[in-house]
Amino acid sequence: MRRGGIALLLVLAGMGTASADVDLYDRLWPEAPASGRLTMSQQLTDYFTELGNTLGQHVDLLSADMIGMRFDGRRRKAYVRVGMGDEQYLTLRIASDVQFSQGAARINTRVDLTVAGRGLHLELPEVEMVPTEFHGDRGVAVRLPIFKRTF
């Protein structure tokens, strides 16, 4: 009878340390890490977007609203504008929306020209720019669609 009592005591003592380990685990690591965190590429995209927009704000300020830039890294879009002139005499404003996808930049451009209060608004056709190489020299190919078809 003594031997059975000692064995029961050892089993109960072993169970006490197991529950102590569980309590220690729950206290040190109460739940699994949240999986909703941003990936490293998303964090870098957000960081460089913020950096580009800060640079754009400084360029806008230094150029007295003649040049403006805004970037959206997640949607791979950019907005660039250049404007100059005096409203009373002559103004020229060029604004472009740029969409980057599949190694190409698709650019939609608007031009506003005002002469002595009379305005002209032009929306140019979408231009596509892609990197290219010719005989070892790198460059950019500009594609201007003459006819646009969709199927």
N, C-alpha and C positions, 0 to 999 in steps of 0.2 A: 504494500500500500504506500509505503514511502516513496518508492521509485516512481509510481504513477503521479504522485503529487508534485514531484520535482519536475517531471516532464511537462505537466500542465502549467507549472509556473514559468518554465522556459518559453513555452509557446505563447503564453500571455505577454511575457516580457518582449518577445520578438514582435508581436502585433503592436505593442506600444511604440516601438521605434519606427515601424512602417507608417503609422499614422502621424508620427512626428515629422517624418520625411515629407509626407503629403502636405502637412501644414507649412513646413519650411518652403516647399515648392510653391504653394499658393501665395505665400507672403512675398517671395522674391519675384515670381512671375505669375501674376494673377490671371492673365489671359493671353492668348496667342497674339502676336503682333498684328496690327491692322493691315489688311492687304490693300487698302484704298490709297496707299501712298503713291506718289508720282514716281515713274521710272526715271532713271538717270537721263535718258534722252529727252524726256519731257521737261525735266528740270533745266537742262542745258538750253533747250528751245526757249523756255520762258526767260531764262537769264539773258540770252542774246537778243531776244525781242525787246526786253526792257532796256538793254544797253543801246540798241539801235534807236529806240524811241527817245531815249535821253539825248543821244547825239543829234537826232532830228530836231528836238526842242532847242538845243543850243545853236544849231545852224539856222533855224528859223529866227531866233532872237538876234544872232549876229548879223543876219542879212536883212534885218528890218522887214520881215514877212515877205521877202522876195523868193525864198526857197523854203519848201516844207517837205518833210518826210515822215511817214508813219508806217510801222511794220506790224504784221500779225504772223508770228512764226508758226503757230498751230495750224492756221488755215493756209499758210504759205502765200500770203498776199502782202503787197506793198502799195503805198500811195505816194506819189511824188508830184510836186507842183512847183512851177517856176512862174513868177509874175513880176511885172515891172511896169512903170509908167505913172502918169498922172491922169486922174479921172477926167480932168478938164480938157486935156489935149489928146493923148494917145496912151492906151494900155494894151498890153499883150500878156495873156495868161495861158499857160499850157499845163494841163493836169493829166496824169496817167495812172491807171489802175493796172498793176502787174500781178499776174497769177503764175506761180511757179509750179509746174507739175511735169513728171516724166522727163526730166532733163531739159525742159524747154520753158521759156518765159513768154506768156501770152499777154500782150500789151494793148489796152484800150486807151486811146488818147482823145482828149478834147482840147480845142483851141478856141479862146475867146479874144477877139480883137475889137477894140473900141477906138474910134477916131472922132473926136469932137462930139461926144455924146451918142454917136451912132454905133451900134454893136453888130458884130458878126459872130455867130456861134457855129463851129464846125465839130463834127464827131467823125474822126478818121476810122477807117476799117481796122479790124483787129490785126495786129502784126505779131508774128511768132519769131522768136530768136532762139537759135540752138547753137551749141558749140560745134565747131567743125575743125578739120585739119586738112591742109593741102600741101603736099610735098614737105611734110615735117613742120610746117608753120601752123601754129594754132590761130584760130580766129572765130568769128561769129557769122553764122549764116542768118540772114533776115528773110523770112518768108512772108510775102504779101499775097493773100489769096485774091485772085481775080474773080473766080466763081466759087461760091461756097455751096456745097451740096450736103444734105443729110439723108440718111436712109432709115 
